[in-house]
Amino acid sequence: MNGQPLLQVQEVTKRYQTSTGQAIQALGGVSFEVAQNEFLSIVGPSGCGKSTLLKMISGVTRASGGAIRIRGSLIASQHRRMMGMVFQQASLLPWRDVLGNVLLPCEILRMEHAKARQEALALLELVGLAGFERRKPWELSGGMQQRVGLCRALVTDPELLLMDEPFAALDALTRDQLAAELLRIWSVRRKTVLFVTHNIAEAVLLSDRVLVMSNRPGRVLDIQTIDLPRPRTLDSTYLPPFQEYVRTIRARLA
């Protein structure tokens, strides 16, 4: 990895205390780095701490041990401004229209309204939602709601985009369509992306590297470099090297 990484996770652990006083080790000594503009996916079994890891990077919860650094500095509240987050559920505010939902982080950060609105409209056009600005969330399909959620995460121009299984609640066809859409958007607006998924093929399609985690307590089993040419499309999934990457990662998980 050339130069200083954008994100460093160093021997990070996480322990929870249950209501009965039992200690649960969720993460055990996780270490990896993410370069500027890299797309890194994290795969692993349920309960291995993938989502917990994203929460610690975003500052929602604290690590029990180890260190998380952004550009060499320990993560702190000021770093939240440089992050965008996309969740499994779009979690749009039902009383706000599409444009109002996208602009919400800009209002929280007190950004200039005219500039923020221009950026929001450009993003909605980029994801194919031009003309839907005044629609309410309940008027949109699940895939359209996730596109709005992606716009909301990107509207503040974050350096680091954290995506926690954003397509998991969608049907297979819509999921494939949004994966292809994400590839296209990432090629236009290159960001550093940390993407959590259970879907190995999805991880291989999207990523520069795939981090494979163990069962709880979650540890890094392997980091697989995906040496496939870009730009990629859904047709890339039929290539023999693509299938070999999927088999290798599945075997590592098994």
C-alpha positions in Angstrom: 0.0 0.0 0.0 1.6 3.2 -1.2 1.6 6.3 1.1 -0.3 6.7 4.3 -3.6 4.8 4.4 -6.8 6.7 5.0 -8.0 4.3 7.6 -6.0 2.1 10.0 -7.6 -0.5 12.3 -5.0 -1.8 14.8 -5.6 -4.7 17.1 -9.2 -3.6 17.8 -11.2 -5.6 20.3 -14.8 -5.3 21.5 -16.3 -6.8 24.6 -20.0 -6.6 25.7 -21.5 -7.1 29.1 -24.8 -8.9 29.1 -27.7 -8.2 31.6 -26.6 -11.3 33.6 -23.0 -10.0 33.9 -21.6 -12.4 31.3 -18.7 -10.9 29.2 -19.0 -11.6 25.4 -16.0 -11.0 23.2 -17.3 -9.8 19.9 -14.0 -8.8 18.2 -10.6 -10.2 18.9 -7.6 -8.2 17.7 -8.8 -7.0 14.2 -6.1 -5.2 12.1 -6.3 -3.9 8.6 -5.7 -0.7 6.5 -7.7 1.0 3.8 -6.1 3.1 1.2 -7.5 6.4 -0.2 -10.2 5.7 -2.8 -10.0 1.9 -2.2 -13.2 -0.2 -2.2 -12.8 -2.8 0.6 -15.6 -5.3 1.4 -15.9 -7.3 4.7 -17.5 -10.7 4.7 -18.0 -13.2 7.5 -20.6 -15.2 9.3 -23.4 -13.7 11.3 -22.4 -12.4 14.7 -18.7 -12.0 13.8 -18.7 -8.3 14.5 -18.8 -6.8 11.0 -21.5 -4.2 11.8 -19.9 -3.6 15.2 -16.6 -2.7 13.5 -18.4 -0.1 11.3 -20.0 1.4 14.3 -16.7 1.8 16.0 -15.1 3.4 13.0 -18.1 5.8 12.7 -17.8 6.7 16.4 -21.2 5.3 17.3 -19.6 2.9 19.8 -16.2 2.7 21.4 -13.6 -0.1 21.0 -12.6 -2.0 24.1 -9.0 -2.1 23.0 -6.7 -1.3 20.1 -6.7 1.9 18.0 -8.6 3.3 15.0 -6.8 6.0 13.1 -7.8 8.4 10.2 -4.8 9.7 8.4 -2.6 8.7 11.3 -4.7 10.4 14.0 -6.8 8.6 16.6 -10.4 8.7 15.6 -12.3 11.6 17.2 -15.6 13.5 16.9 -14.3 15.8 14.2 -13.7 12.8 11.9 -17.5 12.1 11.7 -17.8 15.0 9.3 -15.7 13.2 6.8 -17.8 10.0 6.9 -21.1 9.0 5.2 -23.1 6.0 6.3 -25.6 3.8 4.4 -27.6 1.3 6.5 -29.5 -2.0 5.7 -32.7 0.0 5.9 -32.9 3.4 4.2 -34.5 4.9 7.4 -35.9 7.9 5.6 -38.0 10.4 7.5 -41.6 9.7 6.3 -42.7 13.3 6.7 -39.9 14.6 4.5 -39.8 14.4 0.7 -36.9 12.8 -1.2 -35.0 16.1 -1.5 -35.6 16.9 2.2 -34.2 13.5 3.3 -31.1 13.9 1.2 -30.5 17.4 2.6 -30.8 16.4 6.2 -27.1 16.0 6.9 -26.4 19.3 5.3 -28.8 21.0 7.7 -27.2 19.2 10.7 -23.8 20.4 9.6 -25.2 23.9 8.7 -23.9 23.9 5.2 -24.8 26.6 2.8 -28.4 25.8 1.6 -28.1 26.8 -2.1 -24.8 24.8 -2.6 -26.2 21.8 -0.7 -29.4 21.8 -2.7 -27.4 21.9 -6.0 -25.3 18.9 -4.8 -28.4 17.0 -3.7 -30.1 17.5 -7.1 -27.0 16.4 -9.0 -26.8 13.2 -6.9 -30.4 12.4 -7.4 -29.9 12.8 -11.2 -26.8 10.6 -10.9 -28.8 7.7 -9.3 -31.7 8.1 -11.7 -34.1 9.8 -9.4 -34.4 13.2 -11.1 -38.1 14.1 -11.1 -38.7 12.3 -7.7 -37.5 15.2 -5.5 -41.0 15.9 -4.1 -42.1 12.3 -3.6 -42.5 10.9 -0.1 -40.6 7.8 0.9 -43.8 5.6 1.0 -44.2 6.4 -2.7 -40.9 4.8 -3.6 -39.8 1.2 -4.1 -37.2 -0.4 -1.7 -34.5 0.1 -4.3 -35.4 3.7 -4.9 -35.3 4.3 -1.1 -31.8 2.9 -0.9 -30.8 5.2 -3.7 -32.0 8.1 -1.7 -30.1 6.8 1.3 -26.9 6.7 -0.8 -27.5 10.3 -2.0 -27.9 11.3 1.7 -24.6 9.7 2.6 -22.8 11.3 -0.3 -24.3 14.8 -0.2 -21.7 16.2 2.3 -18.9 14.9 0.0 -17.4 12.5 2.6 -14.0 11.0 2.2 -15.0 7.7 3.7 -18.3 5.9 2.9 -19.4 3.2 5.4 -22.0 0.7 4.0 -23.6 -1.8 6.3 -25.3 -4.5 4.2 -27.2 -1.8 2.2 -28.8 -4.3 -0.2 -29.6 -7.1 2.2 -33.3 -6.3 2.5 -33.9 -6.2 -1.3 -34.9 -8.9 -3.7 -32.2 -10.6 -5.8 -32.9 -8.7 -9.0 -33.0 -5.2 -7.3 -29.9 -6.1 -5.3 -28.0 -6.9 -8.6 -29.2 -3.7 -10.1 -28.1 -1.6 -7.2 -24.7 -3.3 -7.1 -24.2 -2.3 -10.7 -25.5 1.2 -9.9 -23.0 1.5 -7.0 -20.1 0.4 -9.4 -21.1 3.2 -11.8 -21.5 5.8 -9.1 -18.1 4.8 -7.5 -16.4 5.2 -10.9 -17.8 8.7 -11.2 -17.4 9.9 -7.6 -14.4 7.9 -6.4 -14.6 7.4 -2.6 -13.0 5.3 0.0 -15.6 2.6 0.7 -15.9 0.1 3.5 -18.7 -2.3 2.5 -20.2 -5.0 4.8 -22.0 -7.9 3.1 -22.9 -11.5 3.5 -22.9 -12.0 -0.3 -19.5 -13.2 -1.5 -20.2 -12.6 -5.2 -21.3 -9.1 -4.4 -18.1 -8.4 -2.5 -15.9 -9.7 -5.4 -17.8 -7.7 -8.0 -17.5 -4.4 -6.1 -14.1 -4.6 -4.4 -10.4 -4.0 -4.8 -9.9 -6.3 -1.8 -12.2 -8.5 0.4 -11.5 -9.0 4.1 -12.6 -12.4 5.4 -13.6 -12.6 9.1 -13.9 -15.6 11.4 -16.7 -16.6 13.7 -17.0 -14.7 17.0 -14.8 -13.4 18.3 -14.3 -11.9 14.9 -10.7 -11.9 13.6 -9.2 -11.4 10.2 -8.8 -14.8 8.4 -7.6 -13.4 5.1 -7.5 -10.3 2.9 -8.1 -11.3 -0.8 -7.0 -8.9 -3.5 -9.4 -8.9 -6.4 -7.3 -8.6 -9.5 -10.1 -8.1 -12.1 -10.1 -5.3 -14.6 -12.4 -2.3 -14.1 -14.9 -1.1 -15.1 -16.9 -4.2 -14.1 -20.5 -5.1 -14.9 -22.8 -7.9 -13.9 -21.4 -9.8 -16.8 -18.1 -9.9 -15.0 -19.7 -12.5 -12.6 -19.6 -15.1 -15.4 -15.8 -14.9 -15.9 -13.8 -17.9 -14.7 -11.4 -15.8 -12.6 -14.4 -14.2 -10.8 -15.8 -17.6 -10.0 -12.4 -18.7 -8.7 -12.3 -15.7 -6.3 -15.8 -16.6 -5.0 -14.7 -20.3 -4.5 -11.5 -19.2 -2.7 -13.3 -16.9 -0.3 -16.1 -19.4 0.4 -13.6 -22.1 1.2 -11.8 -19.7 3.6 -15.0 -19.0 5.4 -15.8 -22.7 5.6 
